[in-house]
């Protein structure tokens, strides 16, 4: 085998290994984020069948609120992350969306955040020091949304 072909085969083998390591790293990161988001996802599953305030539904869907799902699960716009490793949730609220997610900061540590994403304009982010503060904000938001 000539030298050029040998070098090409070596690079092809290294590329395959590199892609496999990247995928493993990506899956590991996704699993770590999903594990950190488990309290949020569990809390959401506990309340997803609770009724949403009618006034809130009227603000989101003024013309056909009465034909919409009036349970919290009906406000889900998106489950964030890979279906195997969800790391957050995005809900419809009046004027836009509210999301709760676990992200990675630039230094590789977990970051708990919530975003208010209006239909027009910039998203407003709130970052929390720890899971307890983040979950407390989730509970406050649910108290505003749910008919309790």
Backbone as JSON, one array per atom type, in Angstrom:
{
  "sequence": "XXXXXXXXXXXXXXXXXXXXXXXXXXXXXXXXXXXXXXXXXXXXXXXXXXXXXXXXXXXXXXXXXXXXXXXXXXXXXXXXXXXXXXXXXXXXXXXXXXXXXXXXXXXXXXXXXXXXXXXXXXXXXXXXXXXXXXXXXXXXXXXXXXXX",
  "N": [[0.86, -1.17, 0.0], [0.54, 2.22, -0.83], [2.05, 5.24, 0.54], [0.42, 7.54, 0.61], [-2.24, 6.54, 0.42], [-2.28, 5.05, 2.77], [-2.12, 7.09, 4.73], [-4.51, 8.4, 4.23], [-6.39, 6.41, 4.91], [-5.79, 6.21, 7.63], [-6.57, 8.75, 8.56], [-9.3, 8.62, 7.97], [-10.12, 6.62, 9.73], [-9.55, 7.89, 12.17], [-11.34, 9.99, 12.01], [-13.84, 8.7, 12.17], [-13.67, 7.65, 14.78], [-13.52, 10.05, 16.2], [-16.03, 11.2, 15.64], [-17.67, 9.35, 16.91], [-16.88, 9.69, 19.58], [-17.71, 12.34, 19.95], [-20.49, 12.04, 19.7], [-21.02, 10.39, 21.91], [-20.25, 12.14, 23.94], [-22.11, 14.2, 23.55], [-24.53, 12.82, 24.05], [-24.08, 12.17, 26.73], [-24.01, 14.72, 27.9], [-26.64, 15.55, 27.31], [-28.06, 13.67, 28.81], [-27.24, 14.39, 31.38], [-28.32, 16.98, 31.59], [-31.04, 16.32, 31.37], [-31.4, 14.78, 33.67], [-31.03, 16.73, 35.61], [-33.24, 18.28, 35.05], [-35.33, 16.71, 35.81], [-36.91, 17.11, 38.24], [-38.55, 19.27, 37.45], [-39.89, 18.18, 35.2], [-41.25, 16.07, 36.42], [-42.89, 17.48, 38.23], [-44.43, 18.88, 36.37], [-45.76, 16.75, 35.06], [-47.34, 15.93, 37.18], [-49.25, 17.95, 37.33], [-50.34, 18.39, 34.82], [-52.94, 17.84, 33.97], [-54.56, 19.65, 35.18], [-56.91, 22.38, 35.44], [-56.75, 25.34, 33.43], [-56.8, 28.88, 33.98], [-59.68, 30.58, 32.86], [-59.68, 33.26, 32.0], [-57.02, 33.54, 31.23], [-56.9, 31.75, 29.07], [-58.62, 33.12, 27.34], [-57.04, 35.33, 26.76], [-54.94, 34.2, 25.36], [-56.15, 32.82, 23.18], [-58.3, 34.61, 21.84], [-60.56, 34.39, 20.13], [-61.43, 31.73, 19.94], [-61.26, 30.42, 22.4], [-62.97, 28.79, 23.85], [-63.06, 26.43, 22.49], [-60.7, 25.23, 22.85], [-58.2, 23.15, 24.44], [-58.58, 23.04, 27.86], [-56.85, 22.36, 29.84], [-53.67, 22.24, 31.57], [-51.8, 20.79, 30.07], [-52.63, 21.38, 27.49], [-51.44, 23.78, 26.92], [-48.86, 23.33, 26.24], [-46.25, 24.07, 24.18], [-43.9, 23.01, 23.35], [-41.75, 20.31, 24.17], [-38.67, 20.57, 25.44], [-35.53, 19.57, 24.15], [-34.03, 16.35, 23.41], [-36.29, 13.69, 22.76], [-35.71, 11.42, 24.31], [-34.2, 12.52, 26.3], [-35.43, 14.88, 27.81], [-35.06, 18.32, 28.62], [-36.45, 20.47, 29.44], [-39.38, 22.64, 29.23], [-41.77, 24.31, 27.19], [-44.24, 26.68, 27.3], [-47.38, 28.02, 26.15], [-48.33, 31.32, 26.73], [-50.15, 34.35, 27.52], [-49.51, 36.58, 24.9], [-47.15, 35.32, 24.05], [-44.59, 33.04, 24.88], [-43.53, 30.97, 27.66], [-40.74, 29.53, 29.0], [-39.01, 26.88, 30.66], [-35.9, 25.66, 31.45], [-32.97, 23.53, 31.57], [-29.72, 24.34, 31.09], [-26.35, 24.36, 29.75], [-23.69, 26.21, 31.01], [-21.03, 28.35, 29.81], [-18.76, 27.47, 31.1], [-19.3, 24.84, 31.53], [-20.94, 24.09, 33.61], [-24.15, 23.36, 35.12], [-27.03, 25.28, 34.34], [-29.86, 26.82, 35.45], [-32.75, 28.06, 34.0], [-35.26, 30.42, 32.93], [-37.36, 31.61, 30.39], [-39.04, 34.36, 28.97], [-40.72, 34.69, 26.15], [-41.79, 36.88, 23.99], [-44.22, 37.33, 21.32], [-43.39, 39.31, 19.6], [-40.39, 41.03, 19.62], [-37.6, 40.89, 21.95], [-36.47, 38.01, 23.73], [-36.73, 37.53, 27.24], [-34.6, 36.59, 29.74], [-34.26, 34.72, 32.74], [-31.99, 33.73, 35.07], [-31.15, 31.24, 37.41], [-29.75, 30.63, 40.65], [-29.82, 28.1, 41.72], [-31.47, 24.86, 41.73], [-33.67, 24.91, 43.48], [-34.56, 27.61, 43.63], [-35.28, 27.96, 40.97], [-37.34, 26.05, 40.67], [-39.14, 27.13, 42.5], [-39.85, 29.47, 41.16], [-41.13, 28.29, 38.98], [-43.36, 27.17, 40.31], [-44.63, 29.53, 41.17], [-45.3, 30.63, 38.7], [-47.07, 28.69, 37.77], [-49.09, 29.04, 39.63], [-50.15, 31.41, 38.75], [-51.15, 30.62, 36.29], [-52.82, 28.34, 36.61], [-56.1, 27.21, 37.59], [-56.61, 27.29, 40.7]],
  "CA": [[0.0, 0.0, 0.0], [1.39, 3.4, -0.88], [2.06, 6.11, 1.71], [-0.74, 8.43, 0.56], [-3.43, 5.77, 0.76], [-2.15, 4.71, 4.17], [-2.45, 8.29, 5.5], [-5.95, 8.65, 4.05], [-7.1, 5.43, 5.74], [-5.57, 6.58, 9.02], [-7.44, 9.92, 8.83], [-10.69, 8.16, 7.93], [-10.33, 5.91, 10.99], [-9.58, 8.88, 13.24], [-12.58, 10.76, 11.87], [-14.91, 7.86, 12.7], [-13.53, 7.63, 16.24], [-13.84, 11.39, 16.68], [-17.49, 11.36, 15.58], [-18.26, 8.5, 17.93], [-16.63, 10.35, 20.86], [-18.58, 13.52, 20.0], [-21.85, 11.58, 19.95], [-21.06, 9.95, 23.3], [-20.2, 13.35, 24.77], [-23.4, 14.88, 23.38], [-25.52, 12.03, 24.79], [-23.77, 12.31, 28.15], [-24.46, 16.06, 28.27], [-28.1, 15.54, 27.26], [-28.53, 12.89, 29.96], [-26.98, 15.19, 32.57], [-29.34, 18.04, 31.61], [-32.34, 15.69, 31.63], [-31.42, 14.39, 35.08], [-31.21, 17.98, 36.38], [-34.59, 18.79, 34.78], [-36.33, 15.73, 36.24], [-37.91, 17.67, 39.16], [-39.49, 20.07, 36.65], [-40.72, 17.3, 34.38], [-42.12, 15.34, 37.34], [-43.9, 18.43, 38.7], [-45.34, 19.14, 35.27], [-46.62, 15.57, 34.88], [-48.29, 15.91, 38.29], [-50.29, 18.98, 37.19], [-50.69, 18.62, 33.42], [-54.38, 17.7, 33.74], [-55.27, 20.67, 35.96], [-57.56, 23.41, 34.62], [-56.13, 26.65, 33.25], [-57.75, 29.97, 34.19], [-60.41, 30.96, 31.65], [-59.19, 34.57, 31.56], [-55.75, 33.31, 30.55], [-57.22, 31.16, 27.76], [-59.19, 34.2, 26.52], [-55.95, 36.19, 26.3], [-54.12, 33.46, 24.38], [-56.98, 32.54, 22.01], [-59.5, 35.41, 22.08], [-61.7, 34.05, 19.27], [-61.91, 30.35, 20.06], [-60.78, 29.85, 23.66], [-63.9, 27.78, 24.35], [-62.86, 25.19, 21.75], [-59.33, 24.8, 23.12], [-57.96, 22.3, 25.61], [-58.51, 23.92, 29.02], [-55.93, 21.77, 30.81], [-52.3, 22.74, 31.42], [-51.16, 20.08, 28.96], [-53.01, 22.04, 26.24], [-50.6, 24.96, 26.7], [-47.49, 22.93, 25.88], [-45.83, 24.39, 22.82], [-42.78, 22.14, 23.0], [-40.91, 19.7, 25.2], [-37.32, 20.92, 24.98], [-34.52, 18.52, 24.21], [-34.24, 15.07, 22.76], [-37.38, 12.97, 23.43], [-35.16, 10.51, 25.31], [-33.57, 13.32, 27.35], [-36.02, 16.23, 27.86], [-34.4, 19.18, 29.59], [-37.28, 21.63, 29.73], [-40.73, 22.72, 28.67], [-42.15, 25.62, 26.67], [-45.69, 26.82, 27.4], [-48.01, 29.21, 25.6], [-48.89, 32.25, 27.7], [-50.61, 35.53, 26.78], [-48.49, 37.37, 24.22], [-45.94, 34.61, 23.67], [-44.25, 31.76, 25.5], [-42.72, 30.91, 28.87], [-40.04, 28.25, 29.02], [-38.16, 26.51, 31.79], [-34.95, 24.68, 30.93], [-31.64, 23.36, 32.15], [-28.72, 24.52, 30.04], [-24.97, 24.32, 30.2], [-23.02, 27.49, 30.87], [-19.79, 28.25, 29.03], [-17.75, 26.73, 31.85], [-19.71, 23.45, 31.62], [-21.82, 23.82, 34.75], [-25.59, 23.43, 34.83], [-27.64, 26.59, 34.51], [-31.31, 26.75, 35.47], [-33.23, 29.33, 33.46], [-36.62, 30.57, 32.43], [-37.4, 32.68, 29.39], [-40.32, 34.91, 28.52], [-40.49, 34.94, 24.73], [-42.97, 37.51, 23.38], [-44.37, 37.1, 19.87], [-42.54, 40.3, 18.94], [-39.4, 41.55, 20.56], [-36.56, 40.0, 22.45], [-36.76, 37.14, 24.87], [-36.18, 37.95, 28.53], [-34.14, 35.4, 30.45], [-33.98, 34.77, 34.17], [-31.12, 32.62, 35.44], [-31.28, 30.97, 38.83], [-28.56, 30.11, 41.31], [-29.93, 26.68, 42.01], [-32.71, 24.2, 41.35], [-34.76, 25.3, 44.37], [-35.07, 28.91, 43.18], [-35.89, 27.72, 39.66], [-38.61, 25.37, 40.89], [-40.02, 28.09, 43.17], [-40.37, 30.33, 40.1], [-42.08, 27.46, 38.24], [-44.59, 27.09, 41.12], [-45.29, 30.85, 41.11], [-45.86, 30.76, 37.36], [-48.22, 27.81, 37.7], [-50.16, 29.65, 40.44], [-50.73, 32.43, 37.88], [-51.79, 29.98, 35.14], [-53.81, 27.32, 36.95], [-57.3, 27.5, 38.39], [-56.43, 26.58, 41.98]],
  "C": [[0.91, 1.23, 0.0], [1.16, 4.31, 0.33], [0.82, 7.01, 1.76], [-2.01, 7.71, 0.97], [-3.42, 5.37, 2.23], [-2.55, 5.88, 5.06], [-3.94, 8.6, 5.4], [-6.76, 7.69, 4.91], [-6.97, 5.76, 7.22], [-6.49, 7.75, 9.41], [-8.9, 9.51, 8.86], [-11.03, 7.42, 9.23], [-10.42, 6.87, 12.17], [-10.87, 9.69, 13.2], [-13.76, 9.99, 12.45], [-14.88, 7.8, 14.22], [-13.93, 8.97, 16.84], [-15.36, 11.63, 16.69], [-18.18, 10.54, 16.65], [-18.06, 9.13, 19.32], [-17.51, 11.58, 21.02], [-20.01, 13.12, 20.32], [-22.0, 11.12, 21.4], [-21.06, 11.14, 24.25], [-21.52, 14.1, 24.73], [-24.49, 14.15, 24.14], [-25.32, 12.15, 26.29], [-24.25, 13.67, 28.66], [-25.99, 16.12, 28.3], [-28.67, 14.78, 28.45], [-28.34, 13.67, 31.26], [-28.02, 16.31, 32.7], [-30.72, 17.47, 31.94], [-32.47, 15.28, 33.09], [-31.65, 15.62, 35.95], [-32.62, 18.53, 36.2], [-35.68, 17.86, 35.28], [-37.32, 16.29, 37.26], [-38.97, 18.51, 38.45], [-40.44, 19.17, 35.88], [-41.69, 16.5, 35.25], [-43.24, 16.25, 37.84], [-44.91, 18.73, 37.59], [-46.28, 17.97, 35.04], [-47.69, 15.5, 35.97], [-49.47, 16.86, 38.07], [-50.8, 19.17, 35.77], [-52.18, 18.51, 33.12], [-55.22, 18.69, 34.55], [-55.82, 21.74, 35.01], [-56.76, 24.71, 34.61], [-57.2, 27.72, 33.46], [-58.37, 30.39, 32.86], [-59.92, 32.3, 31.12], [-57.87, 34.45, 30.8], [-55.99, 32.72, 29.16], [-57.78, 32.22, 26.82], [-58.09, 35.11, 25.98], [-55.1, 35.5, 25.23], [-54.89, 33.26, 23.08], [-58.29, 33.32, 22.15], [-60.74, 34.96, 21.29], [-62.25, 32.65, 19.46], [-61.42, 29.66, 21.33], [-61.67, 28.72, 24.16], [-63.78, 26.45, 23.61], [-61.45, 24.62, 21.97], [-59.28, 23.9, 24.36], [-57.77, 23.22, 26.82], [-57.67, 23.34, 30.15], [-54.52, 22.3, 30.55], [-51.58, 22.07, 30.27], [-51.49, 20.69, 27.61], [-52.19, 23.28, 25.94], [-49.18, 24.62, 26.27], [-47.23, 23.23, 24.41], [-44.73, 23.42, 22.38], [-42.16, 21.55, 24.26], [-39.49, 19.88, 24.69], [-36.36, 19.75, 25.15], [-34.92, 17.3, 23.41], [-35.39, 14.36, 23.47], [-36.9, 11.98, 24.49], [-34.62, 11.27, 26.52], [-34.17, 14.73, 27.39], [-35.34, 17.07, 28.95], [-35.21, 20.44, 29.9], [-38.61, 21.58, 29.03], [-41.01, 24.16, 28.26], [-43.67, 25.68, 26.63], [-46.17, 28.08, 26.7], [-48.58, 30.01, 26.76], [-49.37, 33.48, 26.91], [-49.43, 36.32, 26.18], [-47.23, 36.63, 23.82], [-45.79, 33.28, 24.36], [-43.49, 31.97, 26.8], [-42.06, 29.54, 28.87], [-39.21, 28.11, 30.28], [-37.2, 25.46, 31.26], [-33.67, 24.64, 31.74], [-30.66, 23.43, 30.99], [-27.33, 24.34, 30.62], [-24.37, 25.7, 29.99], [-21.7, 27.27, 30.12], [-18.7, 27.47, 29.77], [-18.14, 25.26, 32.09], [-20.58, 23.1, 32.8], [-23.28, 23.97, 34.33], [-26.12, 24.82, 35.16], [-29.15, 26.44, 34.4], [-31.85, 28.09, 35.0], [-34.7, 29.25, 33.06], [-36.59, 31.74, 31.45], [-38.84, 33.08, 29.11], [-40.07, 35.36, 27.1], [-41.75, 35.56, 24.12], [-43.02, 37.21, 21.88], [-43.54, 38.1, 19.08], [-41.6, 40.86, 19.98], [-38.44, 40.48, 21.03], [-37.03, 39.18, 23.63], [-36.08, 37.71, 26.11], [-35.86, 36.7, 29.32], [-33.93, 35.7, 31.93], [-33.15, 33.53, 34.47], [-31.15, 32.47, 36.96], [-30.01, 30.34, 39.38], [-28.61, 28.61, 41.5], [-31.31, 26.16, 41.62], [-33.89, 24.66, 42.21], [-35.39, 26.63, 43.94], [-35.82, 28.76, 41.86], [-37.26, 27.07, 39.82], [-39.61, 26.29, 41.61], [-40.65, 29.04, 42.14], [-41.39, 29.57, 39.24], [-43.41, 27.39, 39.0], [-45.35, 28.41, 41.09], [-45.97, 31.04, 39.75], [-47.11, 29.89, 37.22], [-49.38, 28.36, 38.53], [-50.86, 30.74, 39.63], [-51.57, 31.79, 36.76], [-52.98, 29.09, 35.53], [-54.98, 27.86, 37.77], [-57.19, 26.68, 39.67], [-57.23, 27.2, 43.09]]
}
